[in-house]
Amino acid sequence: MISKEINLYDLVKVIEDSPGTSIKKNMIAAIVYVYKPGKIFEAELIADNGSTVCLETLEAHSIEKIPDNLKNDFNKIYIDLS
């Protein structure tokens, strides 16, 4: 993981496909609720145009935090982290 600590409103990148869902590796999400700090999160998955794809519960092992210096450039996130 890029950062060990994922907090409410952080942007994260999905690092593995989630079988049986529309969640795919490299999708971007915003953390909207922390169920179990450091372990389980509710995330809003975001399409490349910024629209919501879905809300899903994700485990920490399936996501990584997007560095703060990339948060303001949505297009660069896909270029730098894919």
N, CA, C and O atoms as a DFTB+ gen file, in Angstrom:
328 C
 N C O
     1  1       0.834      -1.188       0.000
     2  2       0.000       0.000       0.000
     3  2       0.873       1.244       0.000
     4  3       1.966       1.249       0.566
     5  1       0.383       2.291      -0.637
     6  2       1.110       3.552      -0.663
     7  2       1.117       4.192       0.719
     8  3       2.143       4.713       1.155
     9  1      -0.011       4.157       1.407
    10  2      -0.114       4.683       2.765
    11  2      -0.845       3.645       3.597
    12  3      -1.804       3.032       3.127
    13  1      -0.398       3.443       4.829
    14  2      -1.013       2.440       5.683
    15  2      -2.368       2.883       6.205
    16  3      -3.239       2.050       6.456
    17  1      -2.553       4.174       6.369
    18  2      -3.775       4.671       6.988
    19  2      -4.752       5.226       5.963
    20  3      -4.435       6.157       5.222
    21  1      -5.935       4.645       5.932
    22  2      -7.010       5.115       5.063
    23  2      -8.084       5.702       5.967
    24  3      -8.525       5.069       6.926
    25  1      -8.498       6.930       5.640
    26  2      -9.458       7.650       6.470
    27  2     -10.689       8.051       5.673
    28  3     -10.726       7.933       4.449
    29  1     -11.689       8.526       6.394
    30  2     -12.904       9.042       5.792
    31  2     -12.558      10.115       4.765
    32  3     -11.739      10.994       5.034
    33  1     -13.176      10.046       3.595
    34  2     -13.027      10.975       2.461
    35  2     -11.727      10.818       1.681
    36  3     -11.484      11.585       0.749
    37  1     -10.888       9.851       2.031
    38  2      -9.684       9.592       1.229
    39  2     -10.096       9.018      -0.129
    40  3     -11.130       8.362      -0.252
    41  1      -9.276       9.273      -1.131
    42  2      -9.420       8.611      -2.421
    43  2      -8.530       7.381      -2.407
    44  3      -7.398       7.422      -1.925
    45  1      -9.053       6.289      -2.939
    46  2      -8.304       5.037      -2.990
    47  2      -8.413       4.437      -4.386
    48  3      -9.284       4.804      -5.175
    49  1      -7.516       3.514      -4.667
    50  2      -7.526       2.769      -5.927
    51  2      -7.748       1.299      -5.594
    52  3      -7.115       0.760      -4.687
    53  1      -8.645       0.656      -6.328
    54  2      -8.892      -0.771      -6.155
    55  2      -7.707      -1.527      -6.748
    56  3      -7.300      -1.256      -7.877
    57  1      -7.152      -2.472      -5.993
    58  2      -5.959      -3.183      -6.463
    59  2      -6.242      -4.621      -6.893
    60  3      -5.332      -5.338      -7.309
    61  1      -7.529      -5.049      -6.792
    62  2      -7.883      -6.383      -7.272
    63  2      -9.354      -6.414      -7.660
    64  3     -10.177      -5.727      -7.054
    65  1      -9.681      -7.204      -8.662
    66  2     -11.070      -7.375      -9.061
    67  2     -11.864      -7.985      -7.907
    68  3     -11.317      -8.726      -7.090
    69  1     -13.149      -7.668      -7.848
    70  2     -14.037      -8.246      -6.849
    71  2     -15.045      -9.137      -7.578
    72  3     -16.005      -8.630      -8.159
    73  1     -14.839     -10.453      -7.555
    74  2     -15.717     -11.371      -8.283
    75  2     -17.189     -11.189      -7.887
    76  3     -17.513     -11.011      -6.712
    77  1     -18.056     -11.237      -8.876
    78  2     -19.480     -11.116      -8.627
    79  2     -19.980      -9.688      -8.485
    80  3     -21.152      -9.470      -8.178
    81  1     -19.094      -8.702      -8.706
    82  2     -19.481      -7.294      -8.633
    83  2     -18.966      -6.570      -9.869
    84  3     -18.283      -7.153     -10.712
    85  1     -19.302      -5.303      -9.958
    86  2     -18.784      -4.484     -11.064
    87  2     -17.455      -3.824     -10.707
    88  3     -16.949      -2.998     -11.467
    89  1     -16.888      -4.184      -9.557
    90  2     -15.629      -3.582      -9.111
    91  2     -14.457      -4.263      -9.801
    92  3     -14.285      -5.480      -9.727
    93  1     -13.657      -3.441     -10.476
    94  2     -12.505      -3.939     -11.213
    95  2     -11.228      -3.258     -10.726
    96  3     -11.260      -2.136     -10.221
    97  1     -10.128      -3.943     -10.885
    98  2      -8.815      -3.407     -10.548
    99  2      -8.621      -2.048     -11.224
   100  3      -9.022      -1.861     -12.373
   101  1      -8.010      -1.107     -10.516
   102  2      -7.676       0.253     -10.956
   103  2      -8.841       1.236     -10.902
   104  3      -8.673       2.396     -11.278
   105  1     -10.027       0.803     -10.443
   106  2     -11.119       1.762     -10.259
   107  2     -10.764       2.684      -9.098
   108  3     -10.038       2.297      -8.183
   109  1     -11.281       3.900      -9.145
   110  2     -11.049       4.901      -8.098
   111  2     -12.298       4.993      -7.228
   112  3     -13.420       4.892      -7.725
   113  1     -12.093       5.186      -5.920
   114  2     -13.212       5.287      -4.988
   115  2     -12.918       6.331      -3.927
   116  3     -11.762       6.629      -3.625
   117  1     -13.984       6.880      -3.368
   118  2     -13.886       7.780      -2.223
   119  2     -14.430       7.035      -1.010
   120  3     -15.495       6.420      -1.079
   121  1     -13.707       7.089       0.086
   122  2     -14.158       6.449       1.320
   123  2     -15.242       7.321       1.932
   124  3     -15.006       8.491       2.231
   125  1     -16.441       6.750       2.119
   126  2     -17.567       7.518       2.642
   127  2     -17.986       7.080       4.043
   128  3     -18.789       7.756       4.686
   129  1     -17.453       5.963       4.520
   130  2     -17.722       5.521       5.881
   131  2     -16.635       4.530       6.288
   132  3     -16.184       3.720       5.478
   133  1     -16.226       4.602       7.537
   134  2     -15.233       3.663       8.062
   135  2     -15.957       2.756       9.055
   136  3     -16.368       3.199      10.127
   137  1     -16.111       1.476       8.687
   138  2     -16.758       0.519       9.580
   139  2     -15.802       0.042      10.659
   140  3     -16.144       0.004      11.841
   141  1     -14.604      -0.320      10.236
   142  2     -13.588      -0.849      11.138
   143  2     -12.265      -0.212      10.721
   144  3     -11.680      -0.619       9.717
   145  1     -11.783       0.782      11.472
   146  2     -10.565       1.502      11.056
   147  2      -9.427       0.560      10.666
   148  3      -9.072      -0.368      11.393
   149  1      -8.872       0.843       9.486
   150  2      -7.763       0.051       8.972
   151  2      -8.153      -1.267       8.341
   152  3      -7.297      -1.995       7.838
   153  1      -9.476      -1.589       8.363
   154  2      -9.883      -2.906       7.859
   155  2     -11.042      -2.885       6.872
   156  3     -10.940      -3.470       5.794
   157  1     -12.152      -2.217       7.221
   158  2     -13.357      -2.286       6.383
   159  2     -13.927      -0.885       6.174
   160  3     -14.065      -0.101       7.113
   161  1     -14.259      -0.591       4.898
   162  2     -14.701       0.748       4.506
   163  2     -15.886       0.683       3.552
   164  3     -16.022      -0.265       2.779
   165  1     -16.739       1.696       3.614
   166  2     -17.768       1.885       2.590
   167  2     -17.163       2.856       1.586
   168  3     -16.642       3.905       1.965
   169  1     -17.233       2.507       0.312
   170  2     -16.589       3.317      -0.715
   171  2     -17.546       3.609      -1.855
   172  3     -18.340       2.760      -2.259
   173  1     -17.453       4.830      -2.365
   174  2     -18.203       5.235      -3.552
   175  2     -17.264       5.102      -4.737
   176  3     -16.322       5.882      -4.882
   177  1     -17.522       4.109      -5.590
   178  2     -16.692       3.886      -6.769
   179  2     -17.033       4.930      -7.820
   180  3     -18.205       5.221      -8.055
   181  1     -16.009       5.493      -8.452
   182  2     -16.164       6.641      -9.336
   183  2     -15.726       6.281     -10.758
   184  3     -14.665       5.694     -10.966
   185  1     -16.568       6.647     -11.732
   186  2     -16.211       6.462     -13.146
   187  2     -15.196       7.526     -13.546
   188  3     -14.998       8.504     -12.825
   189  1     -14.551       7.334     -14.699
   190  2     -13.532       8.290     -15.136
   191  2     -14.091       9.679     -15.419
   192  3     -13.326      10.639     -15.516
   193  1     -15.426       9.807     -15.556
   194  2     -16.024      11.133     -15.745
   195  2     -16.477      11.755     -14.418
   196  3     -17.042      12.849     -14.395
   197  1     -16.221      11.043     -13.317
   198  2     -16.550      11.557     -11.991
   199  2     -17.898      11.136     -11.455
   200  3     -18.230      11.458     -10.314
   201  1     -18.687      10.423     -12.246
   202  2     -20.001       9.986     -11.775
   203  2     -19.871       8.731     -10.910
   204  3     -18.900       7.983     -11.021
   205  1     -20.860       8.517     -10.052
   206  2     -20.857       7.361      -9.165
   207  2     -21.206       6.090      -9.934
   208  3     -22.178       6.057     -10.690
   209  1     -20.410       5.053      -9.736
   210  2     -20.677       3.746     -10.328
   211  2     -21.521       2.920      -9.358
   212  3     -22.540       2.345      -9.741
   213  1     -21.080       2.869      -8.087
   214  2     -21.796       2.112      -7.073
   215  2     -21.205       2.419      -5.696
   216  3     -20.143       3.031      -5.584
   217  1     -21.901       1.992      -4.671
   218  2     -21.384       2.019      -3.303
   219  2     -21.117       0.577      -2.911
   220  3     -21.960      -0.294      -3.125
   221  1     -19.948       0.321      -2.336
   222  2     -19.578      -1.038      -1.952
   223  2     -18.772      -1.018      -0.664
   224  3     -18.086      -0.042      -0.361
   225  1     -18.862      -2.098       0.084
   226  2     -18.010      -2.290       1.248
   227  2     -16.726      -2.955       0.769
   228  3     -16.759      -3.997       0.114
   229  1     -15.603      -2.344       1.101
   230  2     -14.297      -2.852       0.658
   231  2     -13.401      -3.119       1.854
   232  3     -13.466      -2.415       2.861
   233  1     -12.572      -4.133       1.736
   234  2     -11.589      -4.438       2.765
   235  2     -10.260      -3.783       2.412
   236  3      -9.953      -3.575       1.238
   237  1      -9.488      -3.464       3.422
   238  2      -8.228      -2.738       3.237
   239  2      -7.272      -3.449       2.287
   240  3      -6.541      -2.787       1.551
   241  1      -7.258      -4.771       2.284
   242  2      -6.320      -5.499       1.414
   243  2      -6.634      -5.334      -0.073
   244  3      -5.801      -5.658      -0.920
   245  1      -7.840      -4.828      -0.400
   246  2      -8.222      -4.698      -1.808
   247  2      -8.076      -3.277      -2.352
   248  3      -8.399      -3.022      -3.512
   249  1      -7.586      -2.341      -1.513
   250  2      -7.456      -0.942      -1.935
   251  2      -6.133      -0.356      -1.467
   252  3      -5.501      -0.869      -0.544
   253  1      -5.723       0.733      -2.123
   254  2      -4.569       1.496      -1.647
   255  2      -4.902       2.978      -1.731
   256  3      -5.600       3.426      -2.640
   257  1      -4.396       3.716      -0.777
   258  2      -4.662       5.153      -0.706
   259  2      -3.952       5.878      -1.848
   260  3      -2.805       5.577      -2.179
   261  1      -4.655       6.834      -2.436
   262  2      -4.059       7.674      -3.476
   263  2      -3.301       8.803      -2.792
   264  3      -3.847       9.458      -1.903
   265  1      -2.066       9.043      -3.184
   266  2      -1.263      10.097      -2.543
   267  2      -1.946      11.464      -2.627
   268  3      -2.598      11.786      -3.621
   269  1      -1.787      12.252      -1.581
   270  2      -2.402      13.579      -1.512
   271  2      -2.050      14.457      -2.705
   272  3      -2.884      15.242      -3.156
   273  1      -0.835      14.338      -3.223
   274  2      -0.428      15.209      -4.328
   275  2      -1.142      14.886      -5.644
   276  3      -1.017      15.647      -6.604
   277  1      -1.878      13.789      -5.712
   278  2      -2.621      13.445      -6.925
   279  2      -4.124      13.674      -6.798
   280  3      -4.843      13.564      -7.791
   281  1      -4.609      13.986      -5.608
   282  2      -6.048      14.097      -5.379
   283  2      -6.737      15.157      -6.222
   284  3      -7.905      14.987      -6.570
   285  1      -6.069      16.226      -6.557
   286  2      -6.706      17.319      -7.289
   287  2      -6.658      17.159      -8.803
   288  3      -7.206      17.993      -9.523
   289  1      -6.026      16.126      -9.292
   290  2      -5.918      15.906     -10.733
   291  2      -6.429      14.515     -11.080
   292  3      -5.654      13.566     -11.198
   293  1      -7.749      14.408     -11.242
   294  2      -8.402      13.119     -11.452
   295  2      -7.812      12.362     -12.638
   296  3      -7.616      11.149     -12.563
   297  1      -7.528      13.068     -13.731
   298  2      -6.952      12.389     -14.905
   299  2      -5.565      11.838     -14.616
   300  3      -5.218      10.761     -15.101
   301  1      -4.774      12.549     -13.841
   302  2      -3.423      12.094     -13.523
   303  2      -3.445      10.831     -12.653
   304  3      -2.525      10.016     -12.719
   305  1      -4.487      10.673     -11.845
   306  2      -4.608       9.481     -11.017
   307  2      -4.609       8.248     -11.920
   308  3      -3.896       7.283     -11.648
   309  1      -5.395       8.274     -12.979
   310  2      -5.470       7.125     -13.878
   311  2      -4.160       6.906     -14.605
   312  3      -3.779       5.759     -14.841
   313  1      -3.464       7.960     -14.967
   314  2      -2.190       7.852     -15.679
   315  2      -1.099       7.317     -14.740
   316  3      -0.368       6.393     -15.096
   317  1      -0.995       7.905     -13.537
   318  2       0.082       7.570     -12.628
   319  2      -0.095       6.234     -11.900
   320  3       0.896       5.602     -11.535
   321  1      -1.323       5.800     -11.685
   322  2      -1.542       4.624     -10.851
   323  2      -2.065       3.396     -11.580
   324  3      -2.245       2.348     -10.961
   325  1      -2.309       3.500     -12.861
   326  2      -2.854       2.317     -13.537
   327  2      -1.760       1.379     -13.995
   328  3      -2.047       0.336     -14.581
